[in-house]
Amino acid sequence: TLVDRRLLCEAGDVAPGGMLKIQPEGLDPILVCNVDGKLYAVDDECTHAIASLSEGRLQGNIVFCPLHGGSFDVCSGKAKSLPCKQALRTWPIEVADGKVYLLLK
Ligand code: FES
């Protein structure tokens, strides 16, 4: 299978402990998170209601939703605290030459 690599951002755009919301064309917004120097990508929209997780808070590998305070593990996508129950979609990414790519099948 051919993998389509889509440029998301520069690796340096997301500092350790930081997150960045990106809107790739034709896809839902994606949240790139830097957990101790390693990057992870998940859907930006909370699975509980309509809220952008980029406006919340990242603490280690846990992102807290700005609307009702529920949380997710950005590495696994799993919901970690109520009212969030449904996991966030996680996206495979690749970092090459200082650029972050989304891998689409
Ligand atoms: Fe995120 Fe409710 S919308 S916890």
Backbone and ligand atoms as CSV (ligand in chain L), in Angstrom:
chain,resi,resn,atom,element,x,y,z
A,1,THR,N,N,0.852,-1.193,0.000
A,1,THR,CA,C,0.000,0.000,0.000
A,1,THR,C,C,0.886,1.241,0.000
A,2,LEU,N,N,0.541,2.175,-0.826
A,2,LEU,CA,C,1.258,3.441,-0.823
A,2,LEU,C,C,0.783,4.290,0.348
A,3,VAL,N,N,1.743,4.920,0.999
A,3,VAL,CA,C,1.379,5.810,2.094
A,3,VAL,C,C,1.543,7.240,1.620
A,4,ASP,N,N,0.506,8.023,1.845
A,4,ASP,CA,C,0.519,9.426,1.478
A,4,ASP,C,C,1.031,10.211,2.677
A,5,ARG,N,N,2.132,10.943,2.474
A,5,ARG,CA,C,2.674,11.758,3.563
A,5,ARG,C,C,2.193,13.185,3.386
A,6,ARG,N,N,1.603,13.719,4.399
A,6,ARG,CA,C,1.075,15.082,4.324
A,6,ARG,C,C,1.828,15.949,5.326
A,7,LEU,N,N,2.426,17.039,4.852
A,7,LEU,CA,C,3.174,17.909,5.756
A,7,LEU,C,C,2.218,18.591,6.745
A,8,LEU,N,N,2.523,18.453,8.034
A,8,LEU,CA,C,1.687,19.089,9.064
A,8,LEU,C,C,2.303,20.385,9.574
A,9,CYS,N,N,3.573,20.312,9.950
A,9,CYS,CA,C,4.249,21.488,10.522
A,9,CYS,C,C,5.735,21.197,10.617
A,10,GLU,N,N,6.467,22.173,11.117
A,10,GLU,CA,C,7.878,21.968,11.419
A,10,GLU,C,C,7.946,21.374,12.828
A,11,ALA,N,N,8.870,20.456,13.045
A,11,ALA,CA,C,8.993,19.856,14.379
A,11,ALA,C,C,9.223,20.936,15.432
A,12,GLY,N,N,9.972,21.977,15.066
A,12,GLY,CA,C,10.276,23.045,16.008
A,12,GLY,C,C,9.101,23.945,16.343
A,13,ASP,N,N,7.977,23.759,15.629
A,13,ASP,CA,C,6.793,24.571,15.916
A,13,ASP,C,C,6.119,24.165,17.222
A,14,VAL,N,N,6.431,22.948,17.690
A,14,VAL,CA,C,5.770,22.441,18.895
A,14,VAL,C,C,6.833,22.146,19.957
A,15,ALA,N,N,6.971,23.046,20.913
A,15,ALA,CA,C,7.980,22.892,21.966
A,15,ALA,C,C,7.563,21.796,22.937
A,16,PRO,N,N,8.519,21.208,23.674
A,16,PRO,CA,C,8.157,20.209,24.681
A,16,PRO,C,C,7.088,20.771,25.633
A,17,GLY,N,N,6.045,19.981,25.851
A,17,GLY,CA,C,4.942,20.414,26.704
A,17,GLY,C,C,3.908,21.243,25.959
A,18,GLY,N,N,4.155,21.482,24.676
A,18,GLY,CA,C,3.244,22.324,23.903
A,18,GLY,C,C,2.355,21.530,22.970
A,19,MET,N,N,1.381,22.208,22.398
A,19,MET,CA,C,0.515,21.599,21.394
A,19,MET,C,C,0.187,22.615,20.325
A,20,LEU,N,N,-0.177,22.090,19.156
A,20,LEU,CA,C,-0.467,22.938,18.010
A,20,LEU,C,C,-1.630,22.334,17.232
A,21,LYS,N,N,-2.620,23.176,16.955
A,21,LYS,CA,C,-3.767,22.725,16.158
A,21,LYS,C,C,-3.474,22.987,14.688
A,22,ILE,N,N,-3.719,21.975,13.877
A,22,ILE,CA,C,-3.466,22.097,12.447
A,22,ILE,C,C,-4.718,21.665,11.690
A,23,GLN,N,N,-5.009,22.388,10.633
A,23,GLN,CA,C,-6.176,22.051,9.823
A,23,GLN,C,C,-5.720,21.555,8.446
A,24,PRO,N,N,-5.486,20.243,8.315
A,24,PRO,CA,C,-5.099,19.742,6.991
A,24,PRO,C,C,-6.309,19.780,6.066
A,25,GLU,N,N,-6.035,20.086,4.809
A,25,GLU,CA,C,-7.116,20.176,3.836
A,25,GLU,C,C,-7.877,18.857,3.749
A,26,GLY,N,N,-9.181,18.930,3.832
A,26,GLY,CA,C,-10.015,17.744,3.667
A,26,GLY,C,C,-10.098,16.823,4.867
A,27,LEU,N,N,-9.471,17.219,5.968
A,27,LEU,CA,C,-9.502,16.384,7.178
A,27,LEU,C,C,-9.995,17.209,8.361
A,28,ASP,N,N,-10.365,16.516,9.423
A,28,ASP,CA,C,-10.717,17.221,10.654
A,28,ASP,C,C,-9.445,17.801,11.267
A,29,PRO,N,N,-9.577,18.847,12.086
A,29,PRO,CA,C,-8.389,19.438,12.711
A,29,PRO,C,C,-7.625,18.413,13.553
A,30,ILE,N,N,-6.327,18.531,13.491
A,30,ILE,CA,C,-5.443,17.602,14.204
A,30,ILE,C,C,-4.626,18.367,15.224
A,31,LEU,N,N,-4.415,17.732,16.365
A,31,LEU,CA,C,-3.644,18.335,17.442
A,31,LEU,C,C,-2.296,17.608,17.536
A,32,VAL,N,N,-1.226,18.365,17.353
A,32,VAL,CA,C,0.112,17.790,17.500
A,32,VAL,C,C,0.611,18.162,18.897
A,33,CYS,N,N,1.022,17.167,19.659
A,33,CYS,CA,C,1.446,17.375,21.053
A,33,CYS,C,C,2.885,16.929,21.220
A,34,ASN,N,N,3.630,17.699,21.997
A,34,ASN,CA,C,5.012,17.332,22.296
A,34,ASN,C,C,5.087,16.860,23.739
A,35,VAL,N,N,5.282,15.549,23.904
A,35,VAL,CA,C,5.384,14.955,25.241
A,35,VAL,C,C,6.843,14.584,25.471
A,36,ASP,N,N,7.519,15.356,26.285
A,36,ASP,CA,C,8.936,15.101,26.586
A,36,ASP,C,C,9.786,14.947,25.329
A,37,GLY,N,N,9.532,15.779,24.339
A,37,GLY,CA,C,10.349,15.755,23.141
A,37,GLY,C,C,9.865,14.824,22.063
A,38,LYS,N,N,8.847,14.020,22.363
A,38,LYS,CA,C,8.307,13.137,21.334
A,38,LYS,C,C,6.943,13.666,20.886
A,39,LEU,N,N,6.706,13.614,19.564
A,39,LEU,CA,C,5.466,14.172,19.027
A,39,LEU,C,C,4.394,13.106,18.818
A,40,TYR,N,N,3.160,13.502,19.108
A,40,TYR,CA,C,1.995,12.639,18.921
A,40,TYR,C,C,0.908,13.470,18.253
A,41,ALA,N,N,0.076,12.801,17.446
A,41,ALA,CA,C,-1.025,13.514,16.800
A,41,ALA,C,C,-2.343,12.804,17.097
A,42,VAL,N,N,-3.322,13.605,17.468
A,42,VAL,CA,C,-4.673,13.096,17.751
A,42,VAL,C,C,-5.679,14.065,17.135
A,43,ASP,N,N,-6.942,13.642,17.084
A,43,ASP,CA,C,-7.979,14.585,16.674
A,43,ASP,C,C,-8.022,15.739,17.676
A,44,ASP,N,N,-8.258,16.936,17.162
A,44,ASP,CA,C,-8.300,18.114,18.045
A,44,ASP,C,C,-9.637,18.245,18.756
A,45,GLU,N,N,-10.691,17.700,18.147
A,45,GLU,CA,C,-12.010,17.902,18.748
A,45,GLU,C,C,-12.280,16.863,19.826
A,46,CYS,N,N,-12.717,17.346,20.978
A,46,CYS,CA,C,-13.079,16.477,22.097
A,46,CYS,C,C,-14.186,15.522,21.664
A,47,THR,N,N,-14.147,14.283,22.154
A,47,THR,CA,C,-15.192,13.316,21.789
A,47,THR,C,C,-16.447,13.491,22.641
A,48,HIS,N,N,-16.382,14.349,23.651
A,48,HIS,CA,C,-17.562,14.547,24.515
A,48,HIS,C,C,-18.561,15.518,23.903
A,49,ALA,N,N,-18.092,16.640,23.404
A,49,ALA,CA,C,-18.958,17.622,22.761
A,49,ALA,C,C,-18.078,18.416,21.801
A,50,ILE,N,N,-18.499,19.606,21.458
A,50,ILE,CA,C,-17.733,20.393,20.499
A,50,ILE,C,C,-16.775,21.315,21.249
A,51,ALA,N,N,-15.526,20.945,21.288
A,51,ALA,CA,C,-14.509,21.786,21.925
A,51,ALA,C,C,-13.167,21.466,21.302
A,52,SER,N,N,-12.339,22.501,21.160
A,52,SER,CA,C,-11.000,22.308,20.618
A,52,SER,C,C,-10.026,22.047,21.757
A,53,LEU,N,N,-9.448,20.854,21.729
A,53,LEU,CA,C,-8.512,20.505,22.814
A,53,LEU,C,C,-7.285,21.412,22.819
A,54,SER,N,N,-7.004,22.043,21.672
A,54,SER,CA,C,-5.857,22.953,21.609
A,54,SER,C,C,-6.025,24.132,22.561
A,55,GLU,N,N,-7.276,24.391,22.953
A,55,GLU,CA,C,-7.526,25.497,23.884
A,55,GLU,C,C,-7.499,25.030,25.328
A,56,GLY,N,N,-7.221,23.730,25.507
A,56,GLY,CA,C,-7.126,23.182,26.857
A,56,GLY,C,C,-5.688,23.211,27.341
A,57,ARG,N,N,-5.340,22.232,28.160
A,57,ARG,CA,C,-4.037,22.239,28.822
A,57,ARG,C,C,-3.403,20.856,28.656
A,58,LEU,N,N,-2.134,20.851,28.313
A,58,LEU,CA,C,-1.399,19.589,28.197
A,58,LEU,C,C,-0.501,19.460,29.422
A,59,GLN,N,N,-0.677,18.345,30.117
A,59,GLN,CA,C,0.140,18.097,31.317
A,59,GLN,C,C,0.767,16.723,31.141
A,60,GLY,N,N,2.041,16.690,30.847
A,60,GLY,CA,C,2.679,15.410,30.514
A,60,GLY,C,C,2.034,14.866,29.258
A,61,ASN,N,N,1.471,13.652,29.361
A,61,ASN,CA,C,0.822,13.051,28.190
A,61,ASN,C,C,-0.696,13.192,28.242
A,62,ILE,N,N,-1.188,14.002,29.161
A,62,ILE,CA,C,-2.639,14.147,29.321
A,62,ILE,C,C,-3.088,15.539,28.880
A,63,VAL,N,N,-4.094,15.546,27.979
A,63,VAL,CA,C,-4.671,16.829,27.574
A,63,VAL,C,C,-6.027,16.977,28.256
A,64,PHE,N,N,-6.240,18.154,28.835
A,64,PHE,CA,C,-7.495,18.453,29.523
A,64,PHE,C,C,-8.347,19.339,28.634
A,65,CYS,N,N,-9.600,18.938,28.448
A,65,CYS,CA,C,-10.526,19.694,27.609
A,65,CYS,C,C,-10.905,21.013,28.292
A,66,PRO,N,N,-10.945,22.114,27.497
A,66,PRO,CA,C,-11.263,23.416,28.090
A,66,PRO,C,C,-12.733,23.543,28.493
A,67,LEU,N,N,-13.597,22.682,27.928
A,67,LEU,CA,C,-15.031,22.903,28.151
A,67,LEU,C,C,-15.548,22.288,29.454
A,68,HIS,N,N,-15.329,20.987,29.650
A,68,HIS,CA,C,-15.829,20.349,30.882
A,68,HIS,C,C,-14.716,19.681,31.671
A,69,GLY,N,N,-13.485,19.847,31.228
A,69,GLY,CA,C,-12.352,19.348,32.023
A,69,GLY,C,C,-12.053,17.865,31.915
A,70,GLY,N,N,-12.736,17.163,31.024
A,70,GLY,CA,C,-12.397,15.759,30.824
A,70,GLY,C,C,-11.004,15.661,30.223
A,71,SER,N,N,-10.444,14.444,30.170
A,71,SER,CA,C,-9.070,14.348,29.686
A,71,SER,C,C,-8.809,13.084,28.876
A,72,PHE,N,N,-7.716,13.153,28.117
A,72,PHE,CA,C,-7.286,12.055,27.242
A,72,PHE,C,C,-5.778,11.888,27.339
A,73,ASP,N,N,-5.349,10.652,27.138
A,73,ASP,CA,C,-3.927,10.362,26.969
A,73,ASP,C,C,-3.610,10.593,25.484
A,74,VAL,N,N,-2.757,11.560,25.180
A,74,VAL,CA,C,-2.501,11.872,23.772
A,74,VAL,C,C,-1.624,10.820,23.085
A,75,CYS,N,N,-0.983,9.955,23.864
A,75,CYS,CA,C,-0.169,8.891,23.253
A,75,CYS,C,C,-1.057,7.743,22.767
A,76,SER,N,N,-2.032,7.363,23.560
A,76,SER,CA,C,-2.900,6.236,23.190
A,76,SER,C,C,-4.252,6.697,22.655
A,77,GLY,N,N,-4.624,7.937,22.931
A,77,GLY,CA,C,-5.942,8.446,22.567
A,77,GLY,C,C,-7.006,8.132,23.610
A,78,LYS,N,N,-6.680,7.265,24.569
A,78,LYS,CA,C,-7.696,6.814,25.541
A,78,LYS,C,C,-8.229,7.944,26.405
A,79,ALA,N,N,-9.542,7.876,26.679
A,79,ALA,CA,C,-10.156,8.824,27.603
A,79,ALA,C,C,-9.656,8.502,29.003
A,80,LYS,N,N,-9.281,9.550,29.754
A,80,LYS,CA,C,-8.712,9.330,31.084
A,80,LYS,C,C,-9.594,9.825,32.210
A,81,SER,N,N,-10.467,10.787,31.923
A,81,SER,CA,C,-11.376,11.205,32.998
A,81,SER,C,C,-12.686,11.722,32.420
A,82,LEU,N,N,-13.736,11.543,33.204
A,82,LEU,CA,C,-15.083,11.946,32.807
A,82,LEU,C,C,-15.163,13.465,32.682
A,83,PRO,N,N,-16.047,13.945,31.812
A,83,PRO,CA,C,-17.085,13.198,31.104
A,83,PRO,C,C,-16.624,12.531,29.804
A,84,CYS,N,N,-15.334,12.508,29.527
A,84,CYS,CA,C,-14.860,11.861,28.296
A,84,CYS,C,C,-14.842,10.350,28.484
A,85,LYS,N,N,-15.408,9.649,27.514
A,85,LYS,CA,C,-15.440,8.182,27.574
A,85,LYS,C,C,-14.865,7.575,26.310
A,86,GLN,N,N,-15.192,8.213,25.192
A,86,GLN,CA,C,-14.768,7.682,23.904
A,86,GLN,C,C,-13.357,8.164,23.598
A,87,ALA,N,N,-12.517,7.256,23.117
A,87,ALA,CA,C,-11.122,7.607,22.812
A,87,ALA,C,C,-11.041,8.633,21.687
A,88,LEU,N,N,-9.961,9.365,21.681
A,88,LEU,CA,C,-9.642,10.258,20.575
A,88,LEU,C,C,-8.991,9.430,19.484
A,89,ARG,N,N,-9.223,9.792,18.261
A,89,ARG,CA,C,-8.506,9.135,17.175
A,89,ARG,C,C,-7.028,9.546,17.219
A,90,THR,N,N,-6.159,8.577,17.095
A,90,THR,CA,C,-4.725,8.877,17.022
A,90,THR,C,C,-4.287,8.775,15.573
A,91,TRP,N,N,-3.289,9.557,15.199
A,91,TRP,CA,C,-2.811,9.581,13.818
A,91,TRP,C,C,-1.333,9.227,13.774
A,92,PRO,N,N,-0.947,8.349,12.850
A,92,PRO,CA,C,0.477,8.061,12.698
A,92,PRO,C,C,1.190,9.254,12.060
A,93,ILE,N,N,2.325,9.592,12.608
A,93,ILE,CA,C,3.115,10.679,12.041
A,93,ILE,C,C,4.555,10.217,11.867
A,94,GLU,N,N,5.284,10.987,11.099
A,94,GLU,CA,C,6.698,10.699,10.894
A,94,GLU,C,C,7.415,12.039,10.973
A,95,VAL,N,N,8.546,12.056,11.654
A,95,VAL,CA,C,9.347,13.269,11.691
A,95,VAL,C,C,10.594,13.015,10.857
A,96,ALA,N,N,10.787,13.813,9.827
A,96,ALA,CA,C,11.954,13.657,8.957
A,96,ALA,C,C,12.472,15.027,8.563
A,97,ASP,N,N,13.782,15.207,8.674
A,97,ASP,CA,C,14.417,16.484,8.313
A,97,ASP,C,C,13.735,17.678,8.983
A,98,GLY,N,N,13.333,17.482,10.240
A,98,GLY,CA,C,12.743,18.589,10.982
A,98,GLY,C,C,11.314,18.915,10.602
A,99,LYS,N,N,10.714,18.057,9.793
A,99,LYS,CA,C,9.317,18.296,9.419
A,99,LYS,C,C,8.444,17.155,9.921
A,100,VAL,N,N,7.205,17.505,10.241
A,100,VAL,CA,C,6.270,16.509,10.770
A,100,VAL,C,C,5.257,16.170,9.682
A,101,TYR,N,N,5.157,14.888,9.381
A,101,TYR,CA,C,4.233,14.427,8.338
A,101,TYR,C,C,3.158,13.529,8.934
A,102,LEU,N,N,1.949,13.716,8.427
A,102,LEU,CA,C,0.846,12.827,8.743
A,102,LEU,C,C,0.911,11.691,7.733
A,103,LEU,N,N,0.753,10.468,8.208
A,103,LEU,CA,C,0.797,9.320,7.299
A,103,LEU,C,C,-0.618,8.850,7.023
A,104,LEU,N,N,-1.009,8.919,5.766
A,104,LEU,CA,C,-2.357,8.512,5.377
A,104,LEU,C,C,-2.256,7.295,4.489
A,105,LYS,N,N,-3.149,6.333,4.712
A,105,LYS,CA,C,-3.122,5.134,3.879
A,105,LYS,C,C,-4.067,5.296,2.711
L,1,FES,FE1,FE,-14.615,18.104,26.215
L,1,FES,FE2,FE,-17.003,18.133,27.381
L,1,FES,S1,S,-16.457,18.890,25.446
L,1,FES,S2,S,-15.121,17.409,28.200
